[in-house]
Amino acid sequence: MAEGVIDMQDMEVIFSVTDSLGIHRESVRVELVKEDPGAIGLGAGGLVEITVPESGTVEEFAGRLRAELEGLGYTAQEPSDGEEDDWL
């Protein structure tokens, strides 16, 4: 995979954060190309818009992602009792 492009491992890290905050995956939009300094915000229709920074690791970015999403009002959710979505 080309440097600077999001891959499935990057998405797994991002989804581990958004899933834990109860954000539905269809409500998350991630830019396919990494770009410094990265960005996290709310877009039209309440979509969570994420740009992963090119410098650093996605794991490092995950801490910033969680903190900024919590700053936007998202809170940790308890795992559901056996009710999993189709993609899990």
C-alpha positions in Angstrom: 0.0 0.0 0.0 1.3 3.4 -0.8 2.6 5.6 2.0 0.1 8.2 3.1 -3.0 6.1 2.2 -5.3 4.7 4.8 -5.3 0.8 5.0 -7.5 -1.7 6.7 -5.3 -1.8 9.8 -5.6 2.0 10.2 -9.4 1.6 9.9 -9.4 -1.1 12.6 -7.7 1.3 15.0 -10.1 4.1 14.2 -13.1 1.9 14.5 -11.9 0.6 17.8 -12.1 4.1 19.1 -15.4 5.1 17.5 -17.1 1.8 18.3 -16.2 2.2 22.0 -17.9 5.6 22.0 -21.1 4.2 20.4 -20.6 6.0 17.1 -22.2 4.0 14.3 -19.7 3.1 11.5 -22.0 4.6 8.8 -21.7 7.9 10.7 -17.9 8.0 10.3 -16.1 9.4 7.3 -12.4 8.9 7.0 -10.3 10.6 4.3 -8.5 8.0 2.3 -5.3 10.1 2.2 -3.3 10.9 5.3 -2.6 14.6 5.7 -0.8 16.5 8.5 -1.7 17.7 11.0 -4.8 15.5 10.9 -8.4 16.6 11.8 -11.4 15.5 13.7 -14.8 17.2 13.5 -18.5 17.0 12.9 -19.7 17.5 9.3 -23.0 17.8 7.6 -25.7 15.5 9.0 -23.7 14.8 12.1 -21.0 12.8 10.3 -17.8 12.4 12.2 -15.1 13.4 9.8 -11.6 12.2 10.4 -8.3 12.9 8.6 -5.4 10.8 9.9 -2.1 12.6 10.1 0.7 11.4 7.8 3.4 11.8 10.5 3.3 9.5 13.5 1.4 6.2 13.9 -2.4 5.7 13.7 -2.1 4.2 17.3 -0.7 7.5 18.5 -3.5 9.4 16.7 -6.1 7.1 18.4 -5.5 8.8 21.7 -6.1 12.3 20.2 -9.1 10.9 18.3 -10.7 9.6 21.6 -9.9 12.8 23.5 -11.4 15.1 20.7 -14.5 12.9 20.3 -15.1 13.0 24.0 -14.7 16.8 23.8 -17.5 16.8 21.3 -19.7 15.0 23.8 -19.3 11.3 22.9 -18.9 9.0 25.9 -17.8 5.4 26.4 -20.5 2.9 25.8 -21.0 -0.5 27.4 -20.6 -3.4 24.9 -24.0 -4.7 23.8 -25.2 -8.0 25.2 -24.8 -10.4 22.2 -26.3 -8.0 19.7 -23.6 -7.5 17.1 -23.9 -5.5 13.9 -23.4 -7.4 10.6 -19.9 -6.1 10.0 -18.4 -7.4 13.3 
